[in-house]
Amino acid sequence: MVISRRTRRADLLGAALTGSLLLGAAGCSGGGDEAVKKPDATVAAGALCGGSAVSPDAAEALKTITGSSRFEASGERSTVTRAAKELTEKFKSSATGDGEVCRVYTAQDELRVTWQLSGSAPVDDPAAKFSVLDMGERALAAPDSAFLRFACRSEKAPGAGPAHVDIGVERGGMPTEPDGDPEALKDAYATVAHSFSLAMAKELGCGNDGGLKAKPSLDPV
């Protein structure tokens, strides 16, 4: 039997390609213990937003809201300390202003925590979806958000009267129907808002922590 030189060359080339593919597949498999593992970039709730803003109760509340106990790590500037400094600078030139404390991310959810400096105590009626709670000057809770206003007298917030500070916690992104028990979600959002408000009051040096207690009051007024 006669084998042409061209046929033999094709057979050798095919064998070489097959060997290369097998070696490539072995390399992609990672070789068991030698595989490079991607580091876990998520953190527990207590490490979010500078590490002082989320109480154990608020950590459980975030789990109720998002269904997760692990979150994307916050940026270096996403802290209550930085937000309090911005608020203080704003108060030196104006009785009003607003800004962001931080954002809380999971794979599916985004929560935005904001601050607002108001010129007076609240007088407007809240929207129907909100329950009014007995915290600070006024606390409002809904199944997708919560807002808490407290009065702060502090050397960092000089003036004849107290500074009125609002802390808001809202779902970011496109609006969707909240998933879960509405009353449980209201309590959860209110708990997170209270935790950030108390952390802000302490950071600002507010007398009597801005009238906020160590635990949130979740009973409607």
Secondary structure, DSSP 8 states (H G I E B T S, - for coil): ----HHHHHHHHHHHHHHHHHHHHHHHHT--GGG-------EEEGGGGGGTTS--HHHHHHHHHHHS-SEEE---TT-SHHHHHHHHHHHHHH-S-EEEEEEEEE-SS-EEEEEEEEESS---S---TT-EEESSSSEEEEETTEEEEEEEE-BTTB-SSS-EEEEEEEEE-SS-----S-HHHHHHHHHHHHHHHHHHHHHHHT-GGGGG--SS---SB-
